[in-house]
Amino acid sequence: MPMADILPFKKARKPDQTLCRNGHHKWRPVKSDPFAVHRGELITRFRCERCGLEKTKAT
């Protein structure tokens, strides 16, 4: 009886990479510097847990 042909599977992507690429970041505030002052405004820094991208928000 002949053996069946084995087909290689495509390597699956990590879901984290796809989410951040499509703009669905997981923002968390940076704990080491919780608040900073810039031009008299209180600034909070956020960092994405998955990709490490940073953004700031005036609060």
VMD Tcl script that builds the backbone (N, CA, C; Angstrom):
set m [mol new atoms 177]
animate dup $m
set s [atomselect $m all]
$s set {name element resname resid chain x y z} {
  {N N MET 1 A 0.838 -1.172 0.000}
  {CA C MET 1 A 0.000 0.000 0.000}
  {C C MET 1 A 0.889 1.244 0.000}
  {N N PRO 2 A 0.718 2.177 -0.965}
  {CA C PRO 2 A 1.576 3.363 -1.019}
  {C C PRO 2 A 1.213 4.358 0.097}
  {N N MET 3 A 2.246 5.041 0.556}
  {CA C MET 3 A 2.053 6.055 1.598}
  {C C MET 3 A 1.473 7.329 0.961}
  {N N ALA 4 A 0.744 8.073 1.737}
  {CA C ALA 4 A 0.155 9.328 1.259}
  {C C ALA 4 A 1.232 10.403 1.173}
  {N N ASP 5 A 1.047 11.344 0.256}
  {CA C ASP 5 A 1.971 12.474 0.162}
  {C C ASP 5 A 1.738 13.411 1.342}
  {N N ILE 6 A 2.822 13.837 1.961}
  {CA C ILE 6 A 2.726 14.753 3.094}
  {C C ILE 6 A 2.952 16.166 2.584}
  {N N LEU 7 A 1.997 17.041 2.853}
  {CA C LEU 7 A 2.074 18.427 2.412}
  {C C LEU 7 A 2.581 19.295 3.559}
  {N N PRO 8 A 3.535 20.181 3.296}
  {CA C PRO 8 A 4.010 21.066 4.369}
  {C C PRO 8 A 2.978 22.154 4.661}
  {N N PHE 9 A 2.809 22.467 5.933}
  {CA C PHE 9 A 1.897 23.531 6.332}
  {C C PHE 9 A 2.630 24.855 6.314}
  {N N LYS 10 A 1.872 25.934 6.072}
  {CA C LYS 10 A 2.466 27.267 6.143}
  {C C LYS 10 A 2.681 27.611 7.610}
  {N N LYS 11 A 3.768 28.308 7.881}
  {CA C LYS 11 A 4.061 28.712 9.242}
  {C C LYS 11 A 3.083 29.813 9.650}
  {N N ALA 12 A 2.443 29.628 10.783}
  {CA C ALA 12 A 1.448 30.592 11.248}
  {C C ALA 12 A 2.125 31.847 11.787}
  {N N ARG 13 A 1.505 32.976 11.533}
  {CA C ARG 13 A 2.001 34.243 12.071}
  {C C ARG 13 A 1.567 34.370 13.522}
  {N N LYS 14 A 2.327 35.155 14.262}
  {CA C LYS 14 A 1.915 35.466 15.624}
  {C C LYS 14 A 0.765 36.459 15.545}
  {N N PRO 15 A -0.280 36.266 16.318}
  {CA C PRO 15 A -1.406 37.203 16.236}
  {C C PRO 15 A -1.034 38.606 16.695}
  {N N ASP 16 A -0.030 38.726 17.582}
  {CA C ASP 16 A 0.373 40.039 18.078}
  {C C ASP 16 A 0.888 40.921 16.953}
  {N N GLN 17 A 1.675 40.354 16.051}
  {CA C GLN 17 A 2.239 41.149 14.964}
  {C C GLN 17 A 1.136 41.666 14.053}
  {N N THR 18 A 0.178 40.845 13.756}
  {CA C THR 18 A -0.898 41.237 12.860}
  {C C THR 18 A -1.778 42.296 13.502}
  {N N LEU 19 A -2.041 42.164 14.803}
  {CA C LEU 19 A -2.899 43.132 15.477}
  {C C LEU 19 A -2.283 44.526 15.460}
  {N N CYS 20 A -1.011 44.635 15.813}
  {CA C CYS 20 A -0.363 45.951 15.849}
  {C C CYS 20 A -0.229 46.536 14.446}
  {N N ARG 21 A 0.023 45.709 13.474}
  {CA C ARG 21 A 0.145 46.200 12.104}
  {C C ARG 21 A -1.170 46.802 11.615}
  {N N ASN 22 A -2.288 46.298 12.141}
  {CA C ASN 22 A -3.596 46.811 11.745}
  {C C ASN 22 A -4.107 47.903 12.671}
  {N N GLY 23 A -3.252 48.379 13.589}
  {CA C GLY 23 A -3.629 49.504 14.435}
  {C C GLY 23 A -4.289 49.140 15.748}
  {N N HIS 24 A -4.294 47.861 16.126}
  {CA C HIS 24 A -4.913 47.429 17.382}
  {C C HIS 24 A -3.824 47.194 18.423}
  {N N HIS 25 A -3.296 48.293 18.960}
  {CA C HIS 25 A -2.220 48.202 19.946}
  {C C HIS 25 A -2.803 47.930 21.325}
  {N N LYS 26 A -1.944 47.472 22.228}
  {CA C LYS 26 A -2.336 47.208 23.610}
  {C C LYS 26 A -1.593 48.219 24.482}
  {N N TRP 27 A -2.172 49.416 24.638}
  {CA C TRP 27 A -1.500 50.516 25.305}
  {C C TRP 27 A -1.529 50.346 26.810}
  {N N ARG 28 A -0.375 50.545 27.453}
  {CA C ARG 28 A -0.225 50.541 28.907}
  {C C ARG 28 A 0.611 51.756 29.300}
  {N N PRO 29 A 0.282 52.425 30.404}
  {CA C PRO 29 A 1.096 53.571 30.823}
  {C C PRO 29 A 2.488 53.116 31.268}
  {N N VAL 30 A 3.480 53.962 31.012}
  {CA C VAL 30 A 4.860 53.662 31.405}
  {C C VAL 30 A 4.982 53.935 32.903}
  {N N LYS 31 A 5.358 52.908 33.663}
  {CA C LYS 31 A 5.396 53.030 35.123}
  {C C LYS 31 A 6.631 53.766 35.621}
  {N N SER 32 A 7.744 53.697 34.900}
  {CA C SER 32 A 8.975 54.328 35.376}
  {C C SER 32 A 8.870 55.850 35.402}
  {N N ASP 33 A 8.129 56.415 34.475}
  {CA C ASP 33 A 7.925 57.867 34.421}
  {C C ASP 33 A 6.426 58.115 34.254}
  {N N PRO 34 A 5.650 58.033 35.366}
  {CA C PRO 34 A 4.199 58.102 35.207}
  {C C PRO 34 A 3.688 59.434 34.675}
  {N N PHE 35 A 4.335 60.554 35.074}
  {CA C PHE 35 A 3.886 61.857 34.601}
  {C C PHE 35 A 5.085 62.704 34.232}
  {N N ALA 36 A 4.961 63.475 33.197}
  {CA C ALA 36 A 5.996 64.415 32.777}
  {C C ALA 36 A 5.299 65.721 32.417}
  {N N VAL 37 A 6.028 66.793 32.501}
  {CA C VAL 37 A 5.456 68.102 32.175}
  {C C VAL 37 A 6.156 68.621 30.932}
  {N N HIS 38 A 5.372 69.026 29.946}
  {CA C HIS 38 A 5.903 69.553 28.704}
  {C C HIS 38 A 5.096 70.789 28.336}
  {N N ARG 39 A 5.752 71.940 28.284}
  {CA C ARG 39 A 5.099 73.212 27.971}
  {C C ARG 39 A 3.948 73.512 28.931}
  {N N GLY 40 A 4.107 73.147 30.178}
  {CA C GLY 40 A 3.080 73.435 31.171}
  {C C GLY 40 A 1.920 72.458 31.175}
  {N N GLU 41 A 1.941 71.443 30.336}
  {CA C GLU 41 A 0.871 70.446 30.308}
  {C C GLU 41 A 1.367 69.149 30.932}
  {N N LEU 42 A 0.475 68.452 31.581}
  {CA C LEU 42 A 0.809 67.157 32.156}
  {C C LEU 42 A 0.727 66.104 31.052}
  {N N ILE 43 A 1.800 65.359 30.870}
  {CA C ILE 43 A 1.894 64.374 29.790}
  {C C ILE 43 A 1.981 62.972 30.384}
  {N N THR 44 A 1.223 62.041 29.837}
  {CA C THR 44 A 1.309 60.634 30.223}
  {C C THR 44 A 1.840 59.857 29.023}
  {N N ARG 45 A 2.868 59.043 29.252}
  {CA C ARG 45 A 3.440 58.229 28.170}
  {C C ARG 45 A 2.817 56.838 28.205}
  {N N PHE 46 A 2.502 56.308 27.023}
  {CA C PHE 46 A 1.951 54.969 26.880}
  {C C PHE 46 A 2.864 54.160 25.974}
  {N N ARG 47 A 2.988 52.863 26.251}
  {CA C ARG 47 A 3.797 51.958 25.429}
  {C C ARG 47 A 2.960 50.719 25.112}
  {N N CYS 48 A 3.032 50.282 23.862}
  {CA C CYS 48 A 2.326 49.074 23.436}
  {C C CYS 48 A 3.069 47.859 23.989}
  {N N GLU 49 A 2.326 46.957 24.623}
  {CA C GLU 49 A 2.935 45.758 25.208}
  {C C GLU 49 A 3.474 44.811 24.144}
  {N N ARG 50 A 2.859 44.824 22.972}
  {CA C ARG 50 A 3.244 43.859 21.939}
  {C C ARG 50 A 4.448 44.309 21.125}
  {N N CYS 51 A 4.406 45.552 20.615}
  {CA C CYS 51 A 5.443 45.989 19.671}
  {C C CYS 51 A 6.406 47.031 20.236}
  {N N GLY 52 A 6.078 47.649 21.388}
  {CA C GLY 52 A 6.979 48.614 22.006}
  {C C GLY 52 A 6.833 50.037 21.498}
  {N N LEU 53 A 5.853 50.314 20.645}
  {CA C LEU 53 A 5.624 51.658 20.137}
  {C C LEU 53 A 5.165 52.555 21.282}
  {N N GLU 54 A 5.612 53.810 21.293}
  {CA C GLU 54 A 5.239 54.734 22.360}
  {C C GLU 54 A 4.405 55.883 21.808}
  {N N LYS 55 A 3.500 56.389 22.676}
  {CA C LYS 55 A 2.727 57.575 22.340}
  {C C LYS 55 A 2.546 58.381 23.616}
  {N N THR 56 A 2.273 59.663 23.468}
  {CA C THR 56 A 2.041 60.525 24.613}
  {C C THR 56 A 0.645 61.126 24.512}
  {N N LYS 57 A 0.094 61.446 25.680}
  {CA C LYS 57 A -1.233 62.032 25.723}
  {C C LYS 57 A -1.236 63.118 26.778}
  {N N ALA 58 A -1.713 64.289 26.426}
  {CA C ALA 58 A -1.837 65.395 27.384}
  {C C ALA 58 A -3.057 65.140 28.250}
  {N N THR 59 A -2.846 65.175 29.563}
  {CA C THR 59 A -3.970 64.931 30.472}
  {C C THR 59 A -4.259 66.145 31.318}
}
mol reanalyze $m
mol bondsrecalc $m
mol representation Tube
mol addrep $m
